[in-house]
């Protein structure tokens, strides 16, 4: 091809003529990447979804699990030790009852016995004797009937004190409120009967002081005696009912 070009009188571009220094051919410049093309960025991890976040939050960490198991084990050990201590500790012995000490039943029986004696003694007959004895200024008539009444009357105060003392103790030691109320009713009825006897005796004493020729005063005195006798009879009925009720709780 060079020869052909020489024939035509032309040389190819860049080809030096014979005897001339050759034209230097420059090396091509480095190829650059097309504009707008960039190297891909580092791929980022996909975002955590809400469901995944909730799932991770519900999990229990090993540390929390170990702590919980440790606390549970501690409670089990404490419970076991307490159970052993209860088994080993002897049951406290009941306090021995002092020799001769009275119980609720003893108080009830003694109080009932005294109250029953008083019920039989505190009669209208005893009240009449007491009124006449006060008026006559004597407490121990010579006749056998009067002596019997005097002996009975001499025991009234001590028997009353003993009866009420035993009954008050029984009330305090009663096992429940209903029983205590039953015992207290007997005490109240006993005191009311004792008061009624004194009222009946006073009415008899006043009648003895009325002049025999004062019919109006005698009528008033007789009415007072009738009312006093009625009050005593009612008090004795109440006491009898109370003693019957009390016999059921002894």
C-alpha positions as CSV (number, residue, x, y, z in Angstrom):
1,X,0.0,0.0,0.0
2,X,2.9,2.3,0.7
3,X,4.2,1.7,-2.8
4,X,0.8,2.5,-4.3
5,X,0.7,5.7,-2.4
6,X,4.1,6.6,-3.6
7,X,3.1,6.0,-7.2
8,X,0.4,8.4,-6.9
9,X,2.8,10.9,-5.3
10,X,1.2,10.9,-1.9
11,X,2.3,9.4,1.2
12,X,-0.1,8.3,3.9
13,X,-0.5,10.7,6.7
14,X,1.9,10.2,9.4
15,X,4.4,8.4,7.1
16,X,7.7,10.2,6.7
17,X,9.2,10.5,3.3
18,X,12.3,8.6,2.6
19,X,15.2,10.4,4.1
20,X,13.0,12.3,6.6
21,X,12.6,11.5,10.2
22,X,9.5,9.5,10.9
23,X,6.5,11.1,12.5
24,X,5.9,9.9,16.1
25,X,2.6,8.1,16.6
26,X,1.1,9.1,20.0
27,X,-0.4,6.3,22.1
28,X,-4.1,6.6,22.7
29,X,-5.2,8.2,26.0
30,X,-6.7,5.9,28.7
31,X,-10.3,5.1,28.2
32,X,-12.5,6.7,30.8
33,X,-15.8,5.4,31.9
34,X,-18.9,7.0,30.3
35,X,-20.1,10.1,32.1
36,X,-22.9,9.5,34.6
37,X,-21.8,6.0,35.5
38,X,-20.8,5.6,39.1
39,X,-19.7,2.6,41.1
40,X,-22.5,1.1,43.1
41,X,-22.7,2.0,46.8
42,X,-22.3,-0.5,49.6
43,X,-25.6,-2.4,50.0
44,X,-27.3,-1.4,53.3
45,X,-29.1,-4.0,55.5
46,X,-32.8,-3.9,55.1
47,X,-34.7,-2.0,57.8
48,X,-36.1,-3.9,60.8
49,X,-39.8,-4.2,60.5
50,X,-42.2,-3.4,63.5
51,X,-43.1,-7.1,63.8
52,X,-39.5,-8.1,64.1
53,X,-38.9,-5.4,66.7
54,X,-41.8,-6.6,68.8
55,X,-40.6,-10.2,68.5
56,X,-37.2,-9.3,69.7
57,X,-38.7,-7.2,72.6
58,X,-40.8,-10.2,73.9
59,X,-37.8,-12.4,74.3
60,X,-36.3,-13.0,77.8
61,X,-32.6,-12.4,78.1
62,X,-30.5,-15.2,79.7
63,X,-29.5,-12.8,82.6
64,X,-33.1,-12.1,83.5
65,X,-33.9,-15.8,83.3
66,X,-31.1,-16.7,85.7
67,X,-32.1,-14.0,88.1
68,X,-35.7,-15.2,88.2
69,X,-34.6,-18.8,88.7
70,X,-32.3,-17.7,91.5
71,X,-35.1,-15.9,93.4
72,X,-37.4,-18.9,93.0
73,X,-34.8,-21.2,94.4
74,X,-34.2,-18.9,97.3
75,X,-37.9,-18.9,98.2
76,X,-38.0,-22.7,98.0
77,X,-35.0,-23.0,100.3
78,X,-36.5,-20.6,102.8
79,X,-39.9,-22.4,102.8
80,X,-38.1,-25.7,103.3
81,X,-36.1,-24.4,106.2
82,X,-39.2,-22.9,107.9
83,X,-41.1,-26.2,107.4
84,X,-38.3,-28.1,109.1
85,X,-38.2,-25.6,112.0
86,X,-41.9,-26.0,112.6
87,X,-41.7,-29.8,112.6
88,X,-38.8,-29.7,115.1
89,X,-40.3,-27.1,117.4
90,X,-42.3,-28.8,120.1
91,X,-45.9,-27.8,120.5
92,X,-46.3,-25.4,123.4
93,X,-47.7,-27.2,126.4
94,X,-51.1,-26.0,127.7
95,X,-50.8,-24.0,130.9
96,X,-51.7,-26.3,133.8
97,X,-54.8,-25.5,135.7
98,X,-53.8,-24.6,139.3
99,X,-54.9,-27.2,141.8
100,X,-58.3,-26.2,143.2
101,X,-58.9,-23.6,140.5
102,X,-62.6,-23.3,139.5
103,X,-63.9,-23.4,136.0
104,X,-66.9,-22.0,134.3
105,X,-68.9,-25.1,135.0
106,X,-68.0,-24.9,138.7
107,X,-69.2,-21.3,138.9
108,X,-72.4,-22.1,137.2
109,X,-73.2,-25.1,139.5
110,X,-72.3,-23.2,142.7
111,X,-74.2,-20.1,141.6
112,X,-77.2,-22.1,140.5
113,X,-77.3,-24.1,143.8
114,X,-77.2,-20.9,145.9
115,X,-79.8,-19.2,143.7
116,X,-82.1,-22.2,144.0
117,X,-81.9,-22.1,147.8
118,X,-82.7,-18.4,147.8
119,X,-85.7,-19.0,145.5
120,X,-87.1,-21.5,148.0
121,X,-86.4,-19.2,151.0
122,X,-87.5,-15.7,149.7
123,X,-91.2,-16.3,150.0
124,X,-94.1,-14.1,151.0
125,X,-94.2,-16.0,154.3
126,X,-90.6,-15.0,155.1
127,X,-91.4,-11.4,154.2
128,X,-94.4,-11.3,156.6
129,X,-92.3,-12.7,159.4
130,X,-89.6,-10.1,158.7
131,X,-92.2,-7.3,158.9
132,X,-93.7,-8.5,162.1
133,X,-90.2,-9.1,163.6
134,X,-89.2,-5.6,162.8
135,X,-92.3,-4.2,164.4
136,X,-92.0,-6.4,167.4
137,X,-88.2,-5.6,167.6
138,X,-87.2,-9.2,167.6
139,X,-85.6,-11.5,165.1
140,X,-85.8,-14.9,166.9
141,X,-89.3,-15.6,168.3
142,X,-89.5,-18.4,170.8
143,X,-91.9,-20.5,168.8
144,X,-90.5,-23.1,166.5
145,X,-91.9,-21.5,163.4
146,X,-90.4,-18.2,164.2
147,X,-87.0,-19.8,165.0
148,X,-87.0,-21.5,161.6
149,X,-87.7,-18.2,159.9
150,X,-85.1,-16.5,161.9
151,X,-82.5,-19.1,161.0
152,X,-83.5,-18.8,157.3
153,X,-83.3,-15.0,157.4
154,X,-79.9,-15.1,159.0
155,X,-78.5,-16.9,156.0
156,X,-80.1,-14.6,153.3
157,X,-77.3,-12.0,153.1
158,X,-74.4,-14.5,153.0
159,X,-76.2,-16.7,150.5
160,X,-77.0,-13.7,148.3
161,X,-73.3,-12.6,148.3
162,X,-72.1,-16.0,147.5
163,X,-74.7,-16.6,144.8
164,X,-74.1,-13.3,143.0
165,X,-70.3,-13.7,143.2
166,X,-70.4,-17.2,141.6
167,X,-72.8,-16.0,138.9
168,X,-70.8,-12.9,138.0
169,X,-67.7,-15.2,137.7
170,X,-69.7,-17.6,135.5
171,X,-70.8,-14.7,133.3
172,X,-67.2,-13.5,132.8
173,X,-66.1,-17.1,131.9
174,X,-69.1,-17.9,129.7
175,X,-68.1,-19.4,126.3
176,X,-70.4,-17.1,124.3
177,X,-72.6,-14.0,124.6
178,X,-75.8,-15.9,124.7
179,X,-74.7,-18.0,127.7
180,X,-73.4,-14.9,129.5
181,X,-76.8,-13.2,129.0
182,X,-78.6,-16.2,130.4
183,X,-76.5,-16.1,133.6
184,X,-76.9,-12.4,133.9
185,X,-80.7,-12.7,133.8
186,X,-80.5,-15.0,136.8
187,X,-78.4,-12.4,138.7
188,X,-80.9,-9.7,137.9
189,X,-83.9,-11.8,138.8
190,X,-82.3,-12.8,142.1
191,X,-81.6,-9.2,143.1
192,X,-85.2,-8.2,142.1
193,X,-86.6,-11.0,144.3
194,X,-84.5,-9.9,147.3
195,X,-85.7,-6.3,146.9
196,X,-89.3,-7.5,146.6
197,X,-89.0,-9.4,149.9
198,X,-87.8,-6.2,151.6
199,X,-90.7,-4.3,150.1
200,X,-93.2,-6.8,151.3
201,X,-91.7,-6.8,154.8
202,X,-91.9,-3.0,154.9
203,X,-95.5,-3.0,153.8
204,X,-96.3,-5.4,156.7
205,X,-94.4,-3.3,159.1
206,X,-96.4,-0.2,158.1
207,X,-99.7,-2.0,158.5
208,X,-98.8,-3.0,162.0
209,X,-98.4,0.7,162.9
210,X,-101.8,1.8,161.7
211,X,-104.4,2.4,164.4
212,X,-107.0,-0.3,164.6
213,X,-109.9,2.2,164.5
214,X,-108.6,4.1,161.4
215,X,-110.5,2.1,158.7
216,X,-109.3,4.3,155.9
217,X,-105.7,4.0,156.8
218,X,-106.1,0.3,157.3
219,X,-107.6,0.0,153.8
220,X,-104.7,1.8,152.3
221,X,-102.2,-0.3,154.2
222,X,-103.9,-3.5,153.0
223,X,-103.7,-2.3,149.4
224,X,-100.0,-1.6,149.8
225,X,-99.5,-5.1,151.2
226,X,-101.5,-6.6,148.3
227,X,-99.3,-4.7,145.7
228,X,-96.1,-5.7,147.5
229,X,-97.2,-9.3,147.6
230,X,-98.0,-9.3,143.9
231,X,-94.6,-7.7,143.1
232,X,-92.9,-10.5,145.1
233,X,-94.8,-13.2,143.4
234,X,-93.9,-11.8,139.9
235,X,-90.3,-11.5,140.9
236,X,-90.3,-15.1,142.0
237,X,-91.8,-16.3,138.7
238,X,-89.1,-14.4,136.8
239,X,-86.4,-15.9,139.0
240,X,-87.8,-19.4,138.4
241,X,-87.8,-18.9,134.7
242,X,-84.2,-17.7,134.8
243,X,-83.1,-20.7,136.8
244,X,-84.8,-23.0,134.3
245,X,-82.9,-21.3,131.5
246,X,-79.7,-21.4,133.4
247,X,-80.0,-25.1,134.0
248,X,-79.7,-25.7,130.3
249,X,-76.2,-24.0,130.0
250,X,-74.5,-25.7,132.9
